[in-house]
Amino acid sequence: MLELYYYTSPNARKALMMLEEIGLPYEVRWTDISAGDQHTDEYERINPNRKIPALVDHHGPGGRPLKVFESGAILLYLAEKTGKLVPTDPIRRWNVIQWLFWQTSSQGPLLGQAAHFVSHAANRGIGVEYAVDRYRREAARLYGVLERQLAGRDYIDGEFSIADIAVFPWVRVAKGQGVNLDDFPNVKRWCDAVGGRPSALKKLDRDEATKQAAKTSYYTDETWNVLFGGKSPAPATAA
Ligand SMILES: N[C@@H](CCC(=O)N[C@@H](CS)C(=O)NCC(=O)O)C(=O)O
């Protein structure tokens, strides 16, 4: 059995989409990061970085249980476990892996900062002009990289793979990063194609976990402090 520690955020959505794609049975363990669920001792034993997503495979390699954190590692683990969505040809395999690393080390973190300064901080009246300019520019650069890679290709590696699953959840929220997808026609076409898959998040958005998240007001004073204010609730002590 697979357990996904999940909250509706781009990094966790990658893992959810992958689970839908591969079709193995899984259960969602709702982890409300806006309430500090990631800061318990129990959760730290699953993800030492105290972030979502995390995956527990009770029948991992050799039938042994395995805990996996970091969304990129989760995608690669599930691809290897099932032989799906990562090519076997070594040249193509490494192409997919390098785009996966590009996503986890550049695209995700920098677009996250863009969204933070362009939208989340700005909506709270926190104006940081330099940061907004810097991350807007970097976001435009990253979308340009993706635009060029998608020229003449349906998907990042030609065929749909974990690279697309990693990149998509951040592109579908481009607006909040100050990016207009009309400026990146290849990316827009690709985003529509990925968003139209049966595993797509539009459909997953109807599930119970996501409905719960929609009810949560993400950025009240309290949730802002938990997520960005360095005021995490004190971790519960182990029993
Ligand atoms: N590199 C990590 C990043 C995980 C991450 O930043 N998760 C965010 C949600 S997208 C989170 O758990 N935030 C809660 C917090 O910062 O306390 C991954 O790709 O899994």
The ligand as an ORCA input file, in Angstrom:
! r2SCAN-3c Opt
* xyz 0 1
  N      11.920     20.375     -2.639
  C      10.718     19.950     -1.970
  C       9.909     21.175     -1.634
  C       8.706     20.811     -0.779
  C       7.965     22.069     -0.342
  O       8.495     23.195     -0.318
  N       6.716     21.870      0.069
  C       5.930     22.970      0.534
  C       4.591     22.977     -0.168
  S       4.782     23.174     -1.925
  C       5.699     22.823      2.022
  O       5.618     21.725      2.532
  N       5.603     23.945      2.744
  C       5.355     23.936      4.147
  C       6.382     24.684      4.937
  O       7.246     25.348      4.320
  O       6.341     24.629      6.164
  C       9.932     18.990     -2.865
  O       9.964     19.183     -4.099
  O       9.320     18.040     -2.338
*
